[in-house]
């Protein structure tokens, strides 16, 4: 039972950290997401922020509305309620188109040379995997995707760029991700996705949720531009 391995600890007077495991597990982000939703549903008037990661959940709350002891007991009860990996909240499969080309990927040529592979081999390795959204962070709609083929793994850039264009598909260590907006960043850019992953005017904000599965599919330049993709300009 997962519940036997969970620790719940007050880390300051208004924050509680739940540690679910010491190791990343593919099913865990979905479980943490369900716990988060139930916490917010039960304590909406007290919660200031919920910050999930691969293995933990940080709860920032207002102790004058819900005292610490009451919150700790309530959290334990919620975790006990969902103490299995079978939830009623279904994760979804999201397919994202990607244009893999030097026009949009300043790090593509260097990665191919370093790994001694062709662009077609890279595309096959990057698109044949089903990735899990393990965390949302860095910027709104930025989903950290686990499951990258180890052949493509590469550390972050030693010096981050001041500007990474919207839609850039990057690799950092054993993860991949799509930049939902133009921001600074240090991931290795290998392509670009023209799909909007963050819309401040939308009720959903982002199509990505923790626990979802993401699959990439390669597209050509013409389709990329038709879908609203932008080329990289230094």
VENTAZI-V778831 format. One record per residue. N is the residue number from 0. SS is DSSP state (a for helix, b for strand, c for the rest). D_FIRST is the distance of its C-alpha to the first C-alpha in whole Angstrom. Layout:
n={N | N}
ss={SS | SS}
d_first={D_FIRST | D_FIRST}
//
This chain:
n={0 | 1 | 2 | 3 | 4 | 5 | 6 | 7 | 8 | 9 | 10 | 11 | 12 | 13 | 14 | 15 | 16 | 17 | 18 | 19 | 20 | 21 | 22 | 23 | 24 | 25 | 26 | 27 | 28 | 29 | 30 | 31 | 32 | 33 | 34 | 35 | 36 | 37 | 38 | 39 | 40 | 41 | 42 | 43 | 44 | 45 | 46 | 47 | 48 | 49 | 50 | 51 | 52 | 53 | 54 | 55 | 56 | 57 | 58 | 59 | 60 | 61 | 62 | 63 | 64 | 65 | 66 | 67 | 68 | 69 | 70 | 71 | 72 | 73 | 74 | 75 | 76 | 77 | 78 | 79 | 80 | 81 | 82 | 83 | 84 | 85 | 86 | 87 | 88 | 89 | 90 | 91 | 92 | 93 | 94 | 95 | 96 | 97 | 98 | 99 | 100 | 101 | 102 | 103 | 104 | 105 | 106 | 107 | 108 | 109 | 110 | 111 | 112 | 113 | 114 | 115 | 116 | 117 | 118 | 119 | 120 | 121 | 122 | 123 | 124 | 125 | 126 | 127 | 128 | 129 | 130 | 131 | 132 | 133 | 134 | 135 | 136 | 137 | 138 | 139 | 140 | 141 | 142 | 143 | 144 | 145 | 146 | 147 | 148 | 149 | 150 | 151 | 152 | 153 | 154 | 155 | 156 | 157 | 158 | 159 | 160 | 161 | 162 | 163 | 164 | 165 | 166 | 167 | 168 | 169 | 170 | 171 | 172 | 173 | 174 | 175 | 176 | 177 | 178 | 179 | 180 | 181 | 182 | 183 | 184 | 185 | 186 | 187 | 188 | 189 | 190 | 191 | 192 | 193 | 194 | 195 | 196 | 197 | 198 | 199 | 200 | 201 | 202 | 203 | 204 | 205 | 206 | 207 | 208 | 209 | 210 | 211 | 212 | 213 | 214 | 215 | 216 | 217 | 218 | 219 | 220 | 221 | 222 | 223 | 224 | 225 | 226 | 227 | 228 | 229 | 230 | 231 | 232 | 233}
ss={c | a | a | a | a | c | b | b | b | b | b | b | c | c | b | b | b | b | b | c | c | c | c | c | c | c | c | a | a | a | a | a | a | a | a | a | a | a | a | a | a | a | a | c | c | c | b | b | b | b | b | b | c | c | c | b | b | b | b | b | b | c | c | c | c | c | c | a | a | a | a | a | a | a | a | a | a | a | a | a | a | c | c | c | c | c | c | c | c | c | c | c | b | b | b | b | b | b | b | c | c | c | c | c | c | c | c | a | a | a | a | a | a | a | a | c | c | c | a | a | a | a | a | a | a | a | a | c | c | c | b | b | b | b | b | b | c | c | c | c | c | c | b | b | b | b | c | c | c | a | a | a | c | b | c | c | c | c | c | c | b | b | b | b | c | c | c | b | b | b | b | b | b | c | b | b | b | b | c | c | c | c | b | b | b | c | c | b | b | b | b | b | c | c | c | c | c | c | c | c | c | c | c | c | c | c | c | c | c | c | c | c | b | b | b | b | b | b | c | c | a | a | a | a | a | a | c | c | c | c | c | c | c | c}
d_first={0 | 4 | 5 | 6 | 8 | 10 | 13 | 16 | 19 | 23 | 25 | 28 | 30 | 29 | 26 | 22 | 20 | 16 | 14 | 11 | 12 | 15 | 15 | 16 | 14 | 16 | 14 | 13 | 16 | 16 | 13 | 15 | 18 | 16 | 15 | 19 | 21 | 19 | 20 | 24 | 24 | 23 | 25 | 28 | 31 | 29 | 27 | 30 | 27 | 24 | 24 | 21 | 20 | 18 | 16 | 17 | 18 | 21 | 23 | 26 | 28 | 31 | 30 | 33 | 32 | 28 | 28 | 26 | 24 | 24 | 22 | 20 | 19 | 19 | 17 | 14 | 14 | 14 | 11 | 10 | 12 | 11 | 7 | 7 | 10 | 12 | 15 | 18 | 20 | 21 | 22 | 25 | 27 | 30 | 33 | 35 | 38 | 39 | 43 | 43 | 46 | 48 | 49 | 46 | 44 | 46 | 44 | 44 | 47 | 45 | 42 | 44 | 46 | 43 | 41 | 44 | 43 | 45 | 44 | 43 | 41 | 39 | 39 | 38 | 35 | 34 | 34 | 32 | 29 | 27 | 25 | 22 | 23 | 21 | 23 | 26 | 29 | 32 | 34 | 33 | 32 | 31 | 28 | 27 | 26 | 24 | 25 | 28 | 30 | 30 | 34 | 34 | 33 | 35 | 35 | 36 | 40 | 41 | 43 | 42 | 44 | 45 | 45 | 43 | 44 | 42 | 40 | 40 | 37 | 36 | 34 | 33 | 31 | 28 | 28 | 30 | 31 | 34 | 36 | 37 | 40 | 42 | 41 | 41 | 39 | 38 | 37 | 39 | 40 | 40 | 41 | 41 | 39 | 42 | 39 | 39 | 35 | 36 | 38 | 39 | 41 | 38 | 36 | 33 | 34 | 32 | 31 | 28 | 25 | 21 | 20 | 23 | 24 | 28 | 30 | 34 | 37 | 40 | 43 | 47 | 49 | 51 | 48 | 46 | 49 | 49 | 46 | 47 | 46 | 48 | 49 | 49 | 51 | 52}
//
